[in-house]
Amino acid sequence: MNTLVSEIVCWNSLKDKQPDITKNQNQTHHSKPYYAIEIWLEGNELRLIIEHEKCGEKEVLLLHSFREDSTAFKFIQSLIKNPGKEVNLRDFDEGDQSAAKILCNIKVNDSLRKLVFSGSTKYKRTLKQIRVILKKHPHKTAVEITEYIRNLGLTQIEGSFLSIDPEKTNQSENIDKVLL
């Protein structure tokens, strides 16, 4: 039953995402940029909440799953709990890791890092803002961040496709959400 439900959900999500062959390929590749992005820590999962321009549709992407005892988790957790305040990685680890290396390892690099984080030294970072309204930035930035996130190939955990936890598929509530 788990396999069957998973296959149906996967097929439905892929079917909806197939490009319409009557559309010009340039139109399907260059879709509108996102309206807003939000970075959020839910348990040990770093999530990226994407709000689309049309109708405020939202989807939640899994950016990274942490081991709860890891330095990276403690560092990111501290950043998210203290937006606007500088956090020193050395408070959690005396090793050779740098803040930039941690952010890169959890897929927060390039344009996303510049929008959300700032840093003063190799070991210090500040979460500038949890939610970024891309409409307030130059169009080029919004397009770059949209393409960057799409190219990461992240797992979508909420929105038009909801992944199934095989251990919870016997719960009717979870199955109802998946099949809707």
C-alpha positions as CSV (number, residue, x, y, z in Angstrom):
1,M,0.0,0.0,0.0
2,N,2.9,2.4,0.9
3,T,4.5,1.9,-2.5
4,L,1.2,2.2,-4.4
5,V,0.3,5.5,-2.6
6,S,3.8,6.9,-3.1
7,E,3.8,6.0,-6.8
8,I,0.4,7.7,-7.3
9,V,1.4,10.9,-5.6
10,C,4.7,11.0,-7.5
11,W,3.0,10.4,-10.8
12,N,0.4,13.1,-10.1
13,S,3.1,15.6,-9.2
14,L,5.2,14.8,-12.3
15,K,2.1,14.9,-14.5
16,D,1.3,18.4,-13.4
17,K,4.8,19.6,-13.9
18,Q,5.2,18.4,-17.5
19,P,5.7,21.3,-19.9
20,D,2.9,22.0,-22.3
21,I,4.3,21.1,-25.7
22,T,2.1,23.8,-27.3
23,K,4.0,26.5,-25.4
24,N,7.1,28.2,-26.6
25,Q,10.1,26.6,-24.8
26,N,11.5,30.0,-23.9
27,Q,8.2,30.8,-22.1
28,T,8.4,27.7,-19.9
29,H,12.1,28.1,-19.0
30,H,11.9,31.8,-18.1
31,S,8.9,31.9,-15.8
32,K,8.2,34.8,-13.5
33,P,10.5,35.3,-10.5
34,Y,9.3,34.4,-7.0
35,Y,7.6,37.1,-5.0
36,A,9.2,36.3,-1.6
37,I,11.4,33.8,0.1
38,E,11.7,32.9,3.8
39,I,14.2,30.8,5.6
40,W,13.0,28.8,8.5
41,L,14.2,26.2,10.9
42,E,11.6,23.5,11.7
43,G,13.0,21.0,14.2
44,N,16.2,20.0,12.6
45,E,15.2,20.9,9.0
46,L,16.2,24.2,7.4
47,R,13.3,25.1,5.1
48,L,12.9,27.6,2.3
49,I,9.4,29.0,2.0
50,I,8.7,30.3,-1.5
51,E,5.8,32.6,-2.2
52,H,4.9,32.9,-5.9
53,E,3.7,36.0,-7.6
54,K,0.4,34.5,-8.7
55,C,-2.3,34.3,-6.0
56,G,0.2,34.1,-3.2
57,E,0.8,30.4,-3.7
58,K,3.4,29.0,-1.4
59,E,5.6,25.9,-1.4
60,V,8.0,24.7,1.2
61,L,11.4,23.3,0.2
62,L,13.8,21.3,2.3
63,L,17.1,23.1,2.2
64,H,19.0,20.9,4.7
65,S,18.5,18.3,7.5
66,F,20.9,18.7,10.4
67,R,22.1,16.3,13.0
68,E,20.9,18.1,16.1
69,D,24.2,17.8,17.9
70,S,26.2,19.3,14.9
71,T,28.0,22.6,15.0
72,A,26.2,23.7,11.8
73,F,22.8,23.1,13.5
74,K,23.7,25.1,16.6
75,F,25.1,27.9,14.5
76,I,22.1,28.2,12.2
77,Q,19.7,27.8,15.1
78,S,21.4,30.7,16.9
79,L,21.3,32.9,13.7
80,I,17.6,32.2,13.2
81,K,16.7,32.9,16.8
82,N,18.7,36.2,16.7
83,P,17.9,38.0,13.4
84,G,19.9,41.2,13.1
85,K,22.5,40.1,15.7
86,E,25.9,38.9,14.9
87,V,26.6,35.2,15.8
88,N,30.1,33.9,16.3
89,L,30.8,30.3,15.1
90,R,33.6,30.0,17.6
91,D,30.9,29.9,20.4
92,F,30.0,26.5,19.0
93,D,33.2,25.1,17.5
94,E,36.9,25.7,17.8
95,G,37.7,23.6,14.7
96,D,38.7,24.7,11.2
97,Q,35.1,25.3,9.9
98,S,34.3,28.8,8.7
99,A,30.8,30.4,8.5
100,A,31.0,30.5,4.7
101,K,31.8,26.8,4.5
102,I,28.9,25.9,6.7
103,L,26.5,28.0,4.6
104,C,27.9,26.5,1.4
105,N,27.5,23.0,2.8
106,I,23.8,23.6,3.5
107,K,23.2,25.1,0.1
108,V,23.0,28.7,1.2
109,N,25.6,30.3,-1.1
110,D,25.9,32.9,-3.8
111,S,22.8,35.0,-4.3
112,L,20.7,33.5,-1.4
113,R,23.6,34.1,1.1
114,K,23.9,37.7,-0.1
115,L,20.2,38.4,0.3
116,V,19.7,36.7,3.7
117,F,23.1,36.8,5.6
118,S,25.9,39.3,6.1
119,G,29.3,38.6,7.6
120,S,32.0,40.7,9.2
121,T,34.7,38.0,9.6
122,K,35.5,34.4,8.7
123,Y,33.6,33.1,11.8
124,K,30.8,35.7,12.3
125,R,27.5,36.0,10.4
126,T,24.3,38.0,10.9
127,L,20.9,36.9,9.6
128,K,19.8,40.1,8.0
129,Q,16.2,39.0,7.6
130,I,14.1,35.8,7.7
131,R,11.7,36.9,4.9
132,V,12.9,38.7,1.8
133,I,10.3,40.4,-0.5
134,L,12.0,40.1,-3.9
135,K,9.8,42.7,-5.4
136,K,11.7,45.3,-3.4
137,H,15.0,44.2,-5.0
138,P,16.1,44.8,-8.6
139,H,14.4,42.5,-11.1
140,K,17.8,41.0,-11.9
141,T,18.2,39.9,-8.3
142,A,14.7,38.3,-8.2
143,V,15.4,36.4,-11.4
144,E,18.8,35.2,-10.2
145,I,17.5,34.0,-6.9
146,T,14.6,32.2,-8.6
147,E,16.9,30.4,-11.0
148,Y,19.4,29.6,-8.2
149,I,16.7,28.0,-6.1
150,R,15.2,26.0,-9.0
151,N,18.7,24.7,-9.9
152,L,19.3,23.4,-6.4
153,G,16.7,20.7,-7.1
154,L,15.3,20.8,-3.5
155,T,12.7,18.4,-2.2
156,Q,9.3,20.0,-1.9
157,I,7.7,19.1,1.4
158,E,4.5,21.2,1.2
159,G,2.6,22.9,-1.6
160,S,1.4,21.1,-4.7
161,F,3.3,17.9,-3.9
162,L,3.6,16.5,-0.4
163,S,6.1,13.8,0.3
164,I,4.9,10.7,2.2
165,D,6.5,9.4,5.4
166,P,6.1,5.6,5.0
167,E,5.8,5.2,8.7
168,K,2.8,7.5,8.8
169,T,0.9,6.3,5.8
170,N,-1.5,4.2,7.9
171,Q,-2.8,7.5,9.4
172,S,-5.8,8.5,7.5
173,E,-5.1,12.2,8.0
174,N,-1.7,12.0,6.1
175,I,-3.2,10.0,3.3
176,D,-6.1,12.4,2.9
177,K,-3.6,15.3,2.6
178,V,-1.6,13.4,0.0
179,L,-4.6,12.4,-2.2
180,L,-6.2,15.8,-2.2
